[in-house]
């Protein structure tokens, strides 16, 4: 019997986790991980805030809820095994008024259904004891929410996969996915920009910001499409990092698609403020001046984006105000930390959220995984995808292995 060949496209944390998991379960298969950049974790994995989400918000029974909770345990064990940082600094959702306080009870109920340990609603005095510089009338405390180094985790996952026999090829931008022999479930030729190729019996697309384009090359449908939203951050000056002890978040408003500015300590000691969520004018447009005519034209032509923009334009204007004005950005965070001053913060690196958008203008809320013959695509994996990565890998490999048997 011939050796089963797998190609994993995308060298972020999910791709590295899938490569490792395939060889963990089936050490007899051949795995090649390809990444278009010259290093792993170059995009979403390496440009997020480093939070291990406990699973507070997600719809019970959804992939986000189940894979997040499973992923937390796997990630914590992996970090302990490899000696990687995993710090349960805790998180508080801060209610500023009575309406937000009422929403805390609903979030707490959902968190308990999802199996999040230790979650409880706290009053003003308890909030002050946890976070002396934070103002609010109540909070929801999640003591097990943690921070990690996702780049270090990704590199370790890839190293584990290589130790089991995987090949990791960086500098390999995929430009073609060709089903040979005319059969969608037959072997696939993964072609690179310089003419290189990898032939595989099964392909897994974990390509984040580019995944919809690659899925279409493989014969999958056009929707949902990825729309890039840039998340901009500031960080506290070193002498002001003591303004927070753990993660300080707003109470989510179900009317709006994004969470809002929050304060996040990192494993390296820095404290991030952000992100906002502004439309990026390029899929990898980490700076305001980064513009791709192709990417922008695709966004504007997409009916789903036009419908989304028509519904949420007021929110978009508010996000742009924070993007263009440091004072406005800091003012959003000052609602929670009144001592915060504009002079206390300096710019930090931005990230891009690869958000899938349906043709009707709705955001894809859950993780979305599709299959087209021999190709499985992760079509939507925003937060908490990094938290859930090891569990997503289990889920994907479970989908793949029956076909390889």
N, C-alpha and C positions, 0 to 999 in steps of 0.2 A: 504494500500500500504506500502511495506517495505521501511525502510530508506535506501537511497543510501549511499554506503560506498566508500570513496576515500582514497587511500594511495599515499602519495607524498614521493618519495625516493630522499633524498639529502637535507641537511640542510644548503645550501648556500642561497644567497639572492633570487635567483629565486624560490627555493623550498619554502622558507618562504613566499614569495609574493603569490605564487599559493595557499598555504594553507589558507592564509588570504582572498584572492579574492574569493575562493570557498564559504566560509562561509559568506562573504559580500553579494554575489549574492543569495546564497541558504542557509539560516541559518538552514534549516531543514535537511541538509546532515551531515554525519559523516565523519570527516577528521582525518587521522593519518599521521603525518610527522615523517619519520624515518631517522636517520643520523648515519653513522658508527662511527664517532668520539665521544668523550665525551662532545663536545660542538658544537655549530653552527658556521658557517662561518670559518671553520678551514683551508680551502684550498684556492681556487682562490679568493673567496670573501674577505677573511681576509689577503690576501697577494698581493694585487694590490696597485696602487699608489693613489687611492681614487679620481680619476678624474671623473667629470660628463661631458661627451663628448657632444658637441653641435650638432654634425652631419655634420661635414665639408666634409668628404671624401666619404661618402657612396653612392653607385649607386642609383640615384633617383628611387623611386618605389620599392626598395628592402625592405625586412623585416628590415634590419639594419637601413635604412634611416627612414622608417615610425615609427618603434617602438622606435628608439632612440629619435626622436623629441617628440613623445607622452610621452615617459618615462621621459624626462627632466621635463616637466610640472608636471607630477604626483609626481615625486621625490621631486621637489621643494616645492610643496604644502604639501606633507607628512612631510618633515622636518620642515616646518613652523608650522604645526599643532602640532607636537610632541616636538617642542623646540630643534631639533637636528641641528648641525652646517651645514650651506650651504653658502659657501663663493664664490661669483662670482669674482675670482681673475683675470680672463681673460687669454687669450692664444695668443702667437704670433708664427706663422711659419716664420722662418728666412731664407731668401734667401741669399746665399753666392756668387752666380755668376749669369750671365745673363740667363742661362738655367733654373735655379731654379726660377728666377724672372718670367720667362714666364709661368712656371707651376702654379704660384700663381694665375694668372688670371683664369685658368681653375678650380682650386679648389674653388675660390670665386664664380664662376658661379654655380658650383655644389651645394655649400652651400646655395646659395640664392634659387635655385630650391627646395632644401630640407626644406626651411623655417627657416634657421638659422638667427636670428635677429642681426643686427648691424655689420655684417661682412664687412670689407673693406681692400683693399690693401693700405699699408702705405709706405712712402719713408724712406730713411735713417734717416732723421731728426726726423720724427715722431716715428720711432723705437727707436731712442736714448732717446727721451722724455719718452717713456714708460719704457724702459729698459736701463738705462745709462751704464751698464757694458756689454751689449751685442753688438756684432759686426755683420754687415750684410749690404747689399746694399738695401734691401727692406724687407717687411714683410706682413703677412696677420694677421690682428687682429680680434680675436673673443672675444668680451667683456663679453659674458655671460657664457663662460666655467667656471665651478665651481669645488670646492673640497669639499668632505664630508667624513664622517666616516661610511664606509659601514658595518663594524661589528656592530656598534650601530644601524644602520638602520635595519639590519637583525634581531637583538635581539628584536627590537621594533615590527617588522612585526610578528615575532613568538609570542610575547606576545599578540598582538592584536588577532591573530588567536586563541590562547588559551583562551582569554577572551570570544571569541565567541563559545567556546566548543571544539576546536581542541585538540588532544593529540599529544604531542611531545615526541618522544622516541630517546634518544641518546644512543650511544654504541650498535647500531643495524646494523652491517654490513650485507647487503643482499647477500645471497648465492644462492637463488633460486626464480624463478617466475613461478608458475605452474598454467596453465589454467585448471580449474576443469571441469568435465563433458564433456571433449573433444571438447568444443566449444571455439574458439579464442575470441569470444565476450562475454563469460560468466565470472563468478567470477574468481579472481586470488588470489592464496595464495602466499604471500610475506614471504619467509622464511629467518630467521636470522642464523648466524653462530652457535649460542648456542641452536638452536632448537626452538626458539620463532617464532611466525608467526602472520601475520596480514592478514585477509581475506577482500578483497575489490572487489567492482563491477567495479571500474576503478582505474588504476594506472598511475601516472605521474612520469617519470624518469627525474630528474634534477640533475644527479649524476656527472656532470663535467668530471673529469679525468677517471672515471670508467663507463661512460654511455654507451659506445659501447658494453662493455662486458655484461652489464645488458640487453641492448636491444636485443642482440643475445639470451640470456636466455629466453626472452619473445617471441622469434620467428621472430625477425626482421632480416634484412640482415646483412652480415658481414661488408660491407662497407657503409659509410666511417668509418675508424678507427681513434681512438685518438692517436696522436703522441705527447708526452710531450716535450715542449721546456722550459728550465729553463731561467728565466729572472733574471739576477743578478743586484744588485743595490749597489751604494755607497750613502752616504749622506754627506752633508756639515757640517763641524764643526760649532757649534753654532755661533761663532763670524764671520762666513763668509756667513751666510744665507741672508744677505742683497745684495748679488751679483745679485739676481733676485727678481722682484716684483711679477710676475705671472708665468705662465707656458711658457717655452721656448722650442719649438719643431723644428726639421728639416723639410724641405719640403720633402714630401714622394717621393720616386723614384719608378715609376711603374714597373721597371725591377726587383725589389727585394721584397721578401715577407714580410719583417718586417720593422718597421719604423726607427729604429736607436736610439741612446742614446739621451735623452732629460732631462731637468731639471724641477722638479715638486715640488712646495711647497705643504705641507700637512696641514690638519686641525689642527694637533698638533704642528705646528711650524717648523717641520723638512723640509728639502729640499732634495728630492731624486735626484740622477743622475743615469740614466739608463732607461729601462733595455736593456741589450744585448739579444740575443736569441741563446742559445746553446742547442743542443740535450741533454735532461736529460736521464740518464741511468736507471732511475726508474720513474714510473708515479708520485710518490710523492717524487722524489729525489731532495730535496732542497739544498743539499750540494754536492760538486763534488764527495765525497767518497760514496755517496748513490748509490748503484748498486743493481738492481733486475735481476737475471738471467732470470726469466720468462718474465719480461717486455722487456728486451733487446733482447731476442730471438724473441719475437713477432715483435718487430720493424724491426729487420734485415731480418726476413723471409717475411715481407710484401712487395709485389712488388711495391706498391704505394710509400713506403718510398725509396726504391732503385732508383726508377725513379726520385723522388724529389731530392735525394742526388746527382744523376748524373748531374742534371741541375744546382744545387745551391751550389756545393762543394766549389767554390771560396768564396762565401759569408760566408759559414760555417767556413772556415779557418780564415777569418777576425774576425768573432764573437769569435772563440776560442782564438785568439790572445788577444782580450780584456778581455776574461775570465781569462787567465793565467797571464796577466800583468796589474797591477794597472796603470802603466805609460801609457800604450796604451789605457786603458779604459778612463782615464782622458783626454788624448790627443784628443779623439773624442769629448768630451764636450768642450774642450778648443777652438775648432774651432768657437764656438758661444760666449764663455765667456773667452777672452784671459787672464784675470787676474787669472784664476783658476790655482791652483798649486796642485801637487800630495799630498802635506802635508795638503791641505785644506779638504780632504775627509777621511771618515772612512767607513768600510764595513757596509752594512745594510742587512736586511733579504731578501732572494730571494723568487721569486714566480714561479709557473709553469703555463704555458699557455696550456690548453687542446685544441689542434688544430686538427680538423678533416681533414683527408687526403684521397682523392679519390684513387681508385685502379690505376688510370692513372698517379698518382704523383702530381696532382694539389691540392692546398689547397682549402678547402671549404670556399668560401669567405663570403657567407651570413649565417644568422642563418638557421639551418636545423632542422625541426621538422617532425617526422614520426609517423605513427600510425599502430599498429598491433593488431587488435581486440580491446580488452579492455585496451591496454597499449599505452600511448602516450610517446614518447621519445624525449627529446631535444638533438639531436645528435651533434649539433655544436653551441656553445654559447661563443665564445671569446669576447673580447672587441668589441663593447660597451655593453656587456650583463648586467653588473651591472647598468649602466646608464638606460638601457631599461627594467630593471627587472619588474617594476610594469606594464608596457605595455605588456611585454611578458606574464605576469600572466593573464592579460585581454584576450590576444589572445588564450592562452591555455584553459582557462575556457570557452571561446566561442566555442572552438572545442569540449569540454567535455559535456557541459550542454545539447545540443540537444539529445545526447544519453541517458542522465539521465532523460529526460522529460517523 
